[in-house]
Amino acid sequence: MLHYAVVFFVIALIAAVFGFGGIAAGAAEIAKLLFFVFLVMAVVSFVINLMRGKG
């Protein structure tokens, strides 16, 4: 998931350099969304792993 966020971020940077504003904005939004989804999943996984270790 984090890999896809980085890929869309790179696509957004390349599109911004070449002046494709709409494509850059769309790719940046996708990258941001995927990053936050990854972050939430990582925190949930960490909490579940922490609870499982105490039991």
N, CA, C and O atoms as a CHARMM CRD file, in Angstrom:
* protein
*
  220
    1    1 MET  N      0.84200  -1.19500   0.00000 PROA 1      0.00000
    2    1 MET  CA     0.00000   0.00000   0.00000 PROA 1      0.00000
    3    1 MET  C      0.88000   1.24900   0.00000 PROA 1      0.00000
    4    1 MET  O      0.62400   2.19600  -0.74400 PROA 1      0.00000
    5    2 LEU  N      1.90300   1.24600   0.82700 PROA 2      0.00000
    6    2 LEU  CA     2.80300   2.39700   0.86100 PROA 2      0.00000
    7    2 LEU  C      3.52800   2.54200  -0.47400 PROA 2      0.00000
    8    2 LEU  O      3.81300   3.65600  -0.91300 PROA 2      0.00000
    9    3 HSD  N      3.82100   1.42600  -1.10800 PROA 3      0.00000
   10    3 HSD  CA     4.47000   1.44400  -2.42000 PROA 3      0.00000
   11    3 HSD  C      3.60600   2.18800  -3.44200 PROA 3      0.00000
   12    3 HSD  O      4.11100   3.00200  -4.21400 PROA 3      0.00000
   13    4 TYR  N      2.30200   1.90100  -3.44100 PROA 4      0.00000
   14    4 TYR  CA     1.39400   2.56600  -4.38200 PROA 4      0.00000
   15    4 TYR  C      1.29100   4.05800  -4.08700 PROA 4      0.00000
   16    4 TYR  O      1.17800   4.86700  -5.00800 PROA 4      0.00000
   17    5 ALA  N      1.33100   4.42500  -2.81100 PROA 5      0.00000
   18    5 ALA  CA     1.29700   5.84300  -2.45400 PROA 5      0.00000
   19    5 ALA  C      2.51800   6.55800  -3.00500 PROA 5      0.00000
   20    5 ALA  O      2.41100   7.66900  -3.52300 PROA 5      0.00000
   21    6 VAL  N      3.67700   5.92500  -2.89600 PROA 6      0.00000
   22    6 VAL  CA     4.90800   6.52100  -3.42000 PROA 6      0.00000
   23    6 VAL  C      4.85500   6.60700  -4.94400 PROA 6      0.00000
   24    6 VAL  O      5.28900   7.60100  -5.52600 PROA 6      0.00000
   25    7 VAL  N      4.32700   5.57500  -5.58600 PROA 7      0.00000
   26    7 VAL  CA     4.21900   5.57700  -7.04600 PROA 7      0.00000
   27    7 VAL  C      3.32800   6.72600  -7.51700 PROA 7      0.00000
   28    7 VAL  O      3.68400   7.44400  -8.45100 PROA 7      0.00000
   29    8 PHE  N      2.16600   6.90200  -6.87300 PROA 8      0.00000
   30    8 PHE  CA     1.27600   7.99700  -7.26900 PROA 8      0.00000
   31    8 PHE  C      1.88600   9.35000  -6.95800 PROA 8      0.00000
   32    8 PHE  O      1.64000  10.31600  -7.68000 PROA 8      0.00000
   33    9 PHE  N      2.67800   9.43900  -5.89500 PROA 9      0.00000
   34    9 PHE  CA     3.36500  10.69200  -5.58100 PROA 9      0.00000
   35    9 PHE  C      4.37100  11.03700  -6.67500 PROA 9      0.00000
   36    9 PHE  O      4.46700  12.19100  -7.09300 PROA 9      0.00000
   37   10 VAL  N      5.11100  10.05100  -7.13200 PROA 10     0.00000
   38   10 VAL  CA     6.08900  10.28000  -8.20600 PROA 10     0.00000
   39   10 VAL  C      5.36800  10.67200  -9.49300 PROA 10     0.00000
   40   10 VAL  O      5.82100  11.56400 -10.21000 PROA 10     0.00000
   41   11 ILE  N      4.26200  10.01600  -9.78600 PROA 11     0.00000
   42   11 ILE  CA     3.47400  10.37900 -10.97000 PROA 11     0.00000
   43   11 ILE  C      2.99600  11.82400 -10.86200 PROA 11     0.00000
   44   11 ILE  O      3.02600  12.56800 -11.84300 PROA 11     0.00000
   45   12 ALA  N      2.55500  12.21800  -9.66700 PROA 12     0.00000
   46   12 ALA  CA     2.09800  13.59500  -9.45500 PROA 12     0.00000
   47   12 ALA  C      3.23500  14.58100  -9.67100 PROA 12     0.00000
   48   12 ALA  O      3.03100  15.63400 -10.27600 PROA 12     0.00000
   49   13 LEU  N      4.42500  14.25800  -9.18600 PROA 13     0.00000
   50   13 LEU  CA     5.57000  15.15100  -9.37600 PROA 13     0.00000
   51   13 LEU  C      5.93200  15.29000 -10.85100 PROA 13     0.00000
   52   13 LEU  O      6.18500  16.39600 -11.33000 PROA 13     0.00000
   53   14 ILE  N      5.95700  14.18500 -11.56000 PROA 14     0.00000
   54   14 ILE  CA     6.30200  14.21900 -12.98000 PROA 14     0.00000
   55   14 ILE  C      5.24700  14.99300 -13.76600 PROA 14     0.00000
   56   14 ILE  O      5.58300  15.78800 -14.64500 PROA 14     0.00000
   57   15 ALA  N      3.97600  14.76400 -13.45200 PROA 15     0.00000
   58   15 ALA  CA     2.90700  15.48000 -14.14900 PROA 15     0.00000
   59   15 ALA  C      2.96600  16.97400 -13.84900 PROA 15     0.00000
   60   15 ALA  O      2.69500  17.79400 -14.72700 PROA 15     0.00000
   61   16 ALA  N      3.31600  17.32900 -12.62700 PROA 16     0.00000
   62   16 ALA  CA     3.41700  18.75000 -12.26900 PROA 16     0.00000
   63   16 ALA  C      4.56700  19.42000 -13.01500 PROA 16     0.00000
   64   16 ALA  O      4.44200  20.56500 -13.44900 PROA 16     0.00000
   65   17 VAL  N      5.68500  18.71500 -13.16600 PROA 17     0.00000
   66   17 VAL  CA     6.83300  19.27300 -13.88500 PROA 17     0.00000
   67   17 VAL  C      6.47800  19.54800 -15.33900 PROA 17     0.00000
   68   17 VAL  O      6.90100  20.55800 -15.90300 PROA 17     0.00000
   69   18 PHE  N      5.70400  18.65400 -15.94800 PROA 18     0.00000
   70   18 PHE  CA     5.33900  18.82600 -17.34800 PROA 18     0.00000
   71   18 PHE  C      4.09700  19.68800 -17.54800 PROA 18     0.00000
   72   18 PHE  O      3.68100  19.91300 -18.68500 PROA 18     0.00000
   73   19 GLY  N      3.49800  20.17300 -16.45900 PROA 19     0.00000
   74   19 GLY  CA     2.40400  21.12000 -16.56500 PROA 19     0.00000
   75   19 GLY  C      1.01700  20.52200 -16.66700 PROA 19     0.00000
   76   19 GLY  O      0.07300  21.22200 -17.03300 PROA 19     0.00000
   77   20 PHE  N      0.87300  19.25500 -16.35600 PROA 20     0.00000
   78   20 PHE  CA    -0.44800  18.63600 -16.36900 PROA 20     0.00000
   79   20 PHE  C     -1.06300  18.79100 -14.97900 PROA 20     0.00000
   80   20 PHE  O     -0.97100  17.89000 -14.14600 PROA 20     0.00000
   81   21 GLY  N     -1.68400  19.93000 -14.74100 PROA 21     0.00000
   82   21 GLY  CA    -2.18600  20.26000 -13.40900 PROA 21     0.00000
   83   21 GLY  C     -3.26200  19.32000 -12.91300 PROA 21     0.00000
   84   21 GLY  O     -3.23800  18.91100 -11.75200 PROA 21     0.00000
   85   22 GLY  N     -4.20900  18.96900 -13.77100 PROA 22     0.00000
   86   22 GLY  CA    -5.29700  18.08900 -13.35000 PROA 22     0.00000
   87   22 GLY  C     -4.81900  16.70000 -12.99600 PROA 22     0.00000
   88   22 GLY  O     -5.25700  16.11900 -12.00300 PROA 22     0.00000
   89   23 ILE  N     -3.92200  16.16800 -13.80300 PROA 23     0.00000
   90   23 ILE  CA    -3.38400  14.83300 -13.54700 PROA 23     0.00000
   91   23 ILE  C     -2.53700  14.84600 -12.28400 PROA 23     0.00000
   92   23 ILE  O     -2.58900  13.91000 -11.48600 PROA 23     0.00000
   93   24 ALA  N     -1.76200  15.89900 -12.10300 PROA 24     0.00000
   94   24 ALA  CA    -0.91500  16.00400 -10.91300 PROA 24     0.00000
   95   24 ALA  C     -1.76800  16.07700  -9.64900 PROA 24     0.00000
   96   24 ALA  O     -1.45900  15.42900  -8.64800 PROA 24     0.00000
   97   25 ALA  N     -2.82500  16.85500  -9.69700 PROA 25     0.00000
   98   25 ALA  CA    -3.69600  16.98600  -8.52400 PROA 25     0.00000
   99   25 ALA  C     -4.38600  15.66200  -8.21100 PROA 25     0.00000
  100   25 ALA  O     -4.49100  15.27100  -7.04800 PROA 25     0.00000
  101   26 GLY  N     -4.85300  14.97700  -9.24300 PROA 26     0.00000
  102   26 GLY  CA    -5.50400  13.68700  -9.03400 PROA 26     0.00000
  103   26 GLY  C     -4.55600  12.65000  -8.46100 PROA 26     0.00000
  104   26 GLY  O     -4.91000  11.93000  -7.52700 PROA 26     0.00000
  105   27 ALA  N     -3.36200  12.57000  -9.01000 PROA 27     0.00000
  106   27 ALA  CA    -2.37900  11.60100  -8.51200 PROA 27     0.00000
  107   27 ALA  C     -1.94300  11.94300  -7.09200 PROA 27     0.00000
  108   27 ALA  O     -1.71200  11.04400  -6.28400 PROA 27     0.00000
  109   28 ALA  N     -1.82900  13.22000  -6.78200 PROA 28     0.00000
  110   28 ALA  CA    -1.45400  13.62100  -5.43000 PROA 28     0.00000
  111   28 ALA  C     -2.54500  13.25600  -4.42800 PROA 28     0.00000
  112   28 ALA  O     -2.24400  12.82100  -3.31600 PROA 28     0.00000
  113   29 GLU  N     -3.79700  13.42900  -4.80900 PROA 29     0.00000
  114   29 GLU  CA    -4.90100  13.06400  -3.91700 PROA 29     0.00000
  115   29 GLU  C     -4.92500  11.55400  -3.67500 PROA 29     0.00000
  116   29 GLU  O     -5.14200  11.11000  -2.54800 PROA 29     0.00000
  117   30 ILE  N     -4.70500  10.77000  -4.72400 PROA 30     0.00000
  118   30 ILE  CA    -4.67100   9.31100  -4.57800 PROA 30     0.00000
  119   30 ILE  C     -3.51700   8.91200  -3.67200 PROA 30     0.00000
  120   30 ILE  O     -3.68000   8.05700  -2.80100 PROA 30     0.00000
  121   31 ALA  N     -2.35300   9.52100  -3.86800 PROA 31     0.00000
  122   31 ALA  CA    -1.18900   9.21000  -3.03800 PROA 31     0.00000
  123   31 ALA  C     -1.46100   9.54400  -1.57500 PROA 31     0.00000
  124   31 ALA  O     -1.10300   8.77900  -0.68000 PROA 31     0.00000
  125   32 LYS  N     -2.09700  10.69100  -1.34000 PROA 32     0.00000
  126   32 LYS  CA    -2.40800  11.10600   0.02400 PROA 32     0.00000
  127   32 LYS  C     -3.40000  10.13300   0.66600 PROA 32     0.00000
  128   32 LYS  O     -3.23100   9.74500   1.82200 PROA 32     0.00000
  129   33 LEU  N     -4.41700   9.74800  -0.07400 PROA 33     0.00000
  130   33 LEU  CA    -5.41300   8.81000   0.43900 PROA 33     0.00000
  131   33 LEU  C     -4.77800   7.45900   0.76700 PROA 33     0.00000
  132   33 LEU  O     -5.01800   6.90500   1.84000 PROA 33     0.00000
  133   34 LEU  N     -3.97800   6.93100  -0.14500 PROA 34     0.00000
  134   34 LEU  CA    -3.33300   5.64200   0.08800 PROA 34     0.00000
  135   34 LEU  C     -2.38000   5.70200   1.27000 PROA 34     0.00000
  136   34 LEU  O     -2.27100   4.73400   2.02300 PROA 34     0.00000
  137   35 PHE  N     -1.68800   6.81900   1.44600 PROA 35     0.00000
  138   35 PHE  CA    -0.77100   6.95500   2.57200 PROA 35     0.00000
  139   35 PHE  C     -1.53400   6.90800   3.89500 PROA 35     0.00000
  140   35 PHE  O     -1.10800   6.23300   4.83200 PROA 35     0.00000
  141   36 PHE  N     -2.66000   7.62100   3.97500 PROA 36     0.00000
  142   36 PHE  CA    -3.41800   7.62400   5.21900 PROA 36     0.00000
  143   36 PHE  C     -4.07400   6.27400   5.48800 PROA 36     0.00000
  144   36 PHE  O     -4.18600   5.86000   6.64200 PROA 36     0.00000
  145   37 VAL  N     -4.50500   5.59000   4.44000 PROA 37     0.00000
  146   37 VAL  CA    -5.04800   4.23600   4.61400 PROA 37     0.00000
  147   37 VAL  C     -3.95100   3.31600   5.14000 PROA 37     0.00000
  148   37 VAL  O     -4.19300   2.51700   6.04400 PROA 37     0.00000
  149   38 PHE  N     -2.75000   3.42300   4.58000 PROA 38     0.00000
  150   38 PHE  CA    -1.61100   2.63500   5.05300 PROA 38     0.00000
  151   38 PHE  C     -1.31000   2.95500   6.51000 PROA 38     0.00000
  152   38 PHE  O     -1.05300   2.05100   7.30600 PROA 38     0.00000
  153   39 LEU  N     -1.34000   4.23900   6.86400 PROA 39     0.00000
  154   39 LEU  CA    -1.04100   4.64700   8.22600 PROA 39     0.00000
  155   39 LEU  C     -2.05800   4.06800   9.21000 PROA 39     0.00000
  156   39 LEU  O     -1.67600   3.56700  10.26800 PROA 39     0.00000
  157   40 VAL  N     -3.33800   4.13200   8.87600 PROA 40     0.00000
  158   40 VAL  CA    -4.37900   3.57800   9.74800 PROA 40     0.00000
  159   40 VAL  C     -4.20900   2.06700   9.88200 PROA 40     0.00000
  160   40 VAL  O     -4.31400   1.52400  10.98200 PROA 40     0.00000
  161   41 MET  N     -3.94800   1.39400   8.77200 PROA 41     0.00000
  162   41 MET  CA    -3.77400  -0.05800   8.83000 PROA 41     0.00000
  163   41 MET  C     -2.54800  -0.44300   9.65400 PROA 41     0.00000
  164   41 MET  O     -2.57600  -1.44600  10.36600 PROA 41     0.00000
  165   42 ALA  N     -1.48200   0.33300   9.56600 PROA 42     0.00000
  166   42 ALA  CA    -0.27600   0.05500  10.34700 PROA 42     0.00000
  167   42 ALA  C     -0.54600   0.23800  11.83700 PROA 42     0.00000
  168   42 ALA  O     -0.10300  -0.57700  12.64600 PROA 42     0.00000
  169   43 VAL  N     -1.26700   1.29400  12.21200 PROA 43     0.00000
  170   43 VAL  CA    -1.58100   1.52500  13.62300 PROA 43     0.00000
  171   43 VAL  C     -2.48900   0.41900  14.16200 PROA 43     0.00000
  172   43 VAL  O     -2.26000  -0.08800  15.26100 PROA 43     0.00000
  173   44 VAL  N     -3.51600   0.04300  13.40000 PROA 44     0.00000
  174   44 VAL  CA    -4.41800  -1.02400  13.82100 PROA 44     0.00000
  175   44 VAL  C     -3.64300  -2.33200  13.98400 PROA 44     0.00000
  176   44 VAL  O     -3.85100  -3.06000  14.95600 PROA 44     0.00000
  177   45 SER  N     -2.76900  -2.62800  13.05400 PROA 45     0.00000
  178   45 SER  CA    -1.96600  -3.84100  13.13400 PROA 45     0.00000
  179   45 SER  C     -1.06400  -3.81400  14.36700 PROA 45     0.00000
  180   45 SER  O     -0.90600  -4.82700  15.04700 PROA 45     0.00000
  181   46 PHE  N     -0.48100  -2.66900  14.64700 PROA 46     0.00000
  182   46 PHE  CA     0.38900  -2.53900  15.81500 PROA 46     0.00000
  183   46 PHE  C     -0.39500  -2.75500  17.10500 PROA 46     0.00000
  184   46 PHE  O      0.07400  -3.44900  18.00700 PROA 46     0.00000
  185   47 VAL  N     -1.58200  -2.16900  17.19900 PROA 47     0.00000
  186   47 VAL  CA    -2.40700  -2.30500  18.39900 PROA 47     0.00000
  187   47 VAL  C     -2.85500  -3.75000  18.58700 PROA 47     0.00000
  188   47 VAL  O     -2.80900  -4.27300  19.70000 PROA 47     0.00000
  189   48 ILE  N     -3.28200  -4.39300  17.51800 PROA 48     0.00000
  190   48 ILE  CA    -3.71900  -5.79500  17.61800 PROA 48     0.00000
  191   48 ILE  C     -2.54800  -6.68400  18.03600 PROA 48     0.00000
  192   48 ILE  O     -2.70800  -7.58100  18.86400 PROA 48     0.00000
  193   49 ASN  N     -1.37500  -6.43300  17.46400 PROA 49     0.00000
  194   49 ASN  CA    -0.19600  -7.20700  17.82300 PROA 49     0.00000
  195   49 ASN  C      0.18500  -6.97100  19.27400 PROA 49     0.00000
  196   49 ASN  O      0.61100  -7.90200  19.95700 PROA 49     0.00000
  197   50 LEU  N      0.04200  -5.75500  19.75300 PROA 50     0.00000
  198   50 LEU  CA     0.35600  -5.42800  21.13300 PROA 50     0.00000
  199   50 LEU  C     -0.60200  -6.13400  22.08600 PROA 50     0.00000
  200   50 LEU  O     -0.17700  -6.65300  23.11800 PROA 50     0.00000
  201   51 MET  N     -1.89100  -6.15700  21.75200 PROA 51     0.00000
  202   51 MET  CA    -2.88600  -6.83100  22.58500 PROA 51     0.00000
  203   51 MET  C     -2.69700  -8.34100  22.58000 PROA 51     0.00000
  204   51 MET  O     -2.88900  -9.00000  23.60200 PROA 51     0.00000
  205   52 ARG  N     -2.32800  -8.87800  21.44900 PROA 52     0.00000
  206   52 ARG  CA    -2.12900 -10.32300  21.33600 PROA 52     0.00000
  207   52 ARG  C     -0.93800 -10.77200  22.16100 PROA 52     0.00000
  208   52 ARG  O     -0.93900 -11.87900  22.69900 PROA 52     0.00000
  209   53 GLY  N      0.07800  -9.92900  22.26900 PROA 53     0.00000
  210   53 GLY  CA     1.27700 -10.27800  23.03400 PROA 53     0.00000
  211   53 GLY  C      1.01100 -10.32400  24.53100 PROA 53     0.00000
  212   53 GLY  O      1.67100 -11.08100  25.24300 PROA 53     0.00000
  213   54 LYS  N      0.06700  -9.53900  25.02600 PROA 54     0.00000
  214   54 LYS  CA    -0.22900  -9.52000  26.46900 PROA 54     0.00000
  215   54 LYS  C     -1.08200 -10.70100  26.88900 PROA 54     0.00000
  216   54 LYS  O     -1.06000 -11.10000  28.05300 PROA 54     0.00000
  217   55 GLY  N     -1.82900 -11.26100  25.96100 PROA 55     0.00000
  218   55 GLY  CA    -2.77500 -12.32300  26.30300 PROA 55     0.00000
  219   55 GLY  C     -2.18400 -13.65300  26.40600 PROA 55     0.00000
  220   55 GLY  O     -2.89000 -14.62100  26.68900 PROA 55     0.00000
